[in-house]
Amino acid sequence: MATNVSIERITSARIFGLRRVVSKTGTIPTLSIVGAGIVVVLALGATFAPLLTHWNPTQIDFNAVLVGPGTQGHFLGTDRNGMDIWSRVLFGARIDLLIAIVSVLAGAIIGTVLGATSGYVGGWFDEVSMRACDVVQAVPGFILALTVATVLGTSFLDLVIALTVSSAPNYMRLMRTEVRSAREEAWVEAARSSGVSAPNLLFRQVVPNCLGPVLVIAPLACGWHILALAGLSFVGLGVQIPQPEWGAMIANSTGDLASGAWWTSVIPGIALFIAVLGFSLISEGFQERRH
């Protein structure tokens, strides 16, 4: 009899958890579809960049320095170094999207694991982890990324670490709050009383049902990381010229607007705006679905 009751309780817990996931993720909202479409187009452009341009992003055309769009075989013109803007925008998407997505995934995974453990276990672990979050979050995100990049360097891994460190505490606090609320619910109590181990209950039952808010802020964080990377490149602590990166392209073209060469900074700026818009729409769609 006791065994039947235990099985019934754990089954109820799993069914309830599944319903929560479905109710929060359910049908993909229109805004998220539009945003995902934008991001996919950018990703496809970055992936197939060699097929979309015959210019290498670091190749210099000495006969076409700072020429306008459509001039001398350059679809979007060239910069002051004679490098093709169109190819640099396409190849720059590879760097911007990859660093942003990898750093967000790393921050979300680290923050989710630590935050969920902190919220479920409580005690001294919770106290220490939250005080550590307080220390990190006392510094504005971009300033923290700037500091870490200054200490570590400007390689791909260094920039990923810098952005990850600045974002992980956000996921920690969010997941801690969600788990602390979920651990008191009846379905969790039913699973616990049925003899489910704490790690199994936490990471196979509780965490999947608490990921809704993470799915909302993660795409938005991708947009923020693209902007942060552009900011790091703009001040010389991000991707270095001649490597193609949107922020570095804008930084290298700050004086061109005065001479009328708007395309060297405006075009990578538009690419930056479109990418951030795409991720923001994905996040906004998930936010509407949750409400």
Buried (B, 14 or more C-beta within 10 A) or exposed (E): EEEEEBEEBBEBBBEBBEEBBEEBBEEEBEBBEBBBEBBEEBBEBBBEBEEBBEBBBBEBBEEBEBBBBEEEEBBBBBBBBBBBBBBBBBBBBBBBBBBBBBBBBBBBBBBBBBBBBBBBBBEEEBEEBBEBBEEBBEEEBBEBBBBBBBEBEBEEEBBBBBBBBBBBBBBBBBBBBBBBEBBEBEBBEBBBEBEBEEEEBBBBBBBEBBBBBBBBBBBBBBBBBBBBBBBBBBEEBBBEBBBBBBBBBBBBBEEBEEEEBBBBBBBBBEBBEBBBBBBBBBBBBBBEBBE
